[in-house]
Amino acid sequence: MITLNQKFNHIFSITQAEVEEFSRCSGDNNPIHLDADFASATVFKKPIIHGIFSASIFSKYFGTIEPGPGTIYMKQSLEFLRPMYVDTDYEAIMTVIEINPTKNIAIFECQILDCLSKKITIKGEAAVMNKEKIK
């Protein structure tokens, strides 16, 4: 059962092969994500992960881990604060900030932190519904 102020954590990293697959599937082939020579001439100095691909960790977590299967992902706000890079460990932190038991909906504060620097790379809020785990 999901409870108010409950916190969930998930460590993850993304490979360059996964970035390339996301690029192929999404059609976003911006060279900032795929071309090291191009990226070296930018403020980032190396390719960065697509922001929305990085944030998709929330969808994975909510839909497969907690609340888990049967969860309906209803809404997500996002702020992209810092670039994210391949083969780097990140921590997704999801904290329950509101529960509507009548509608089986929970609102989560969502953050991604760089595990080494502890700086927030992405933040936002998500709303999810699960009739079995949110009451």
C-alpha positions in Angstrom: 0.0 0.0 0.0 1.3 3.5 -0.9 1.4 5.9 2.0 2.0 9.6 2.3 5.7 10.7 2.5 6.8 7.2 1.3 10.0 7.4 -0.6 11.2 5.1 -3.4 14.8 5.0 -4.8 16.1 3.4 -8.0 19.7 3.4 -9.2 20.2 3.3 -13.0 22.5 4.2 -15.9 22.0 4.5 -19.6 24.3 3.2 -22.3 25.2 4.8 -25.6 23.5 1.9 -27.4 20.3 2.7 -25.5 20.6 6.4 -26.5 21.0 5.3 -30.1 18.0 3.0 -29.9 15.9 5.8 -28.4 17.0 8.1 -31.2 16.0 5.5 -33.8 12.6 4.9 -32.1 11.8 8.6 -31.4 13.3 10.1 -34.6 15.3 12.6 -32.5 18.7 12.3 -34.1 20.1 15.6 -32.8 23.9 15.2 -33.0 24.2 16.5 -29.5 23.1 13.0 -28.4 25.0 10.9 -31.1 28.1 12.6 -32.4 31.1 13.0 -30.1 32.8 15.4 -32.5 29.7 17.7 -32.7 29.2 17.5 -28.9 32.8 18.4 -28.2 32.2 21.8 -29.7 29.3 22.5 -27.3 29.1 23.6 -23.7 28.6 19.9 -22.8 31.9 18.7 -24.3 30.5 15.2 -25.0 27.1 13.7 -26.0 24.3 14.0 -23.6 21.3 11.7 -23.1 17.9 12.9 -24.4 16.1 14.6 -21.5 12.8 12.8 -22.1 14.6 9.4 -22.4 16.3 10.1 -19.0 13.0 10.9 -17.4 11.4 7.8 -18.8 12.9 6.0 -15.7 9.8 7.3 -13.8 7.5 5.4 -16.2 9.6 2.2 -15.8 9.5 2.5 -12.1 5.8 3.3 -11.6 4.7 0.7 -14.2 6.9 -2.2 -13.2 8.1 -1.7 -9.6 6.0 0.5 -7.4 3.0 0.8 -7.5 3.7 -1.7 -10.3 1.7 -3.6 -12.9 -1.7 -2.1 -13.5 -0.6 1.5 -12.7 -1.9 4.2 -15.0 0.6 7.0 -15.5 -1.6 10.1 -15.7 0.6 13.2 -15.7 4.2 14.3 -15.4 5.8 17.7 -15.2 9.6 17.9 -15.8 12.4 20.4 -15.4 15.7 19.5 -17.0 18.4 21.2 -14.8 21.7 19.5 -15.8 22.8 17.3 -18.6 23.0 13.5 -18.2 25.7 11.3 -19.6 26.0 7.7 -20.6 27.5 5.1 -18.4 27.0 7.3 -15.3 25.1 6.2 -12.2 22.0 8.1 -11.4 19.4 7.8 -8.6 15.7 8.3 -9.3 13.9 9.4 -6.1 10.1 9.4 -6.0 8.3 10.7 -2.9 4.6 10.5 -2.3 3.4 14.0 -1.6 -0.4 13.6 -1.9 -2.9 10.8 -2.0 -6.5 10.9 -3.3 -8.0 7.6 -1.9 -11.4 8.2 -3.6 -9.8 8.2 -7.0 -6.8 5.8 -6.1 -4.4 8.5 -7.3 -1.0 9.4 -5.8 1.1 12.5 -6.6 4.9 12.0 -6.5 7.7 14.4 -6.3 10.2 13.1 -8.8 13.9 13.7 -8.9 17.0 12.3 -10.6 20.3 12.9 -8.9 23.8 12.2 -10.2 25.1 9.6 -7.8 28.6 11.1 -7.7 27.9 14.8 -7.4 24.5 14.4 -5.7 23.2 17.3 -7.9 19.7 17.2 -9.2 19.5 16.7 -13.0 15.8 16.4 -13.4 12.8 17.3 -11.2 9.1 17.3 -11.5 5.8 15.8 -10.3 3.9 12.7 -11.4 0.3 11.5 -10.9 -0.4 7.8 -11.0 -3.5 5.7 -10.4 -3.5 2.2 -9.0 -6.8 0.7 -7.6 -4.9 -2.0 -5.7 -2.1 -0.1 -4.1 -3.4 3.5 -3.7 -6.3 3.7 -1.3 
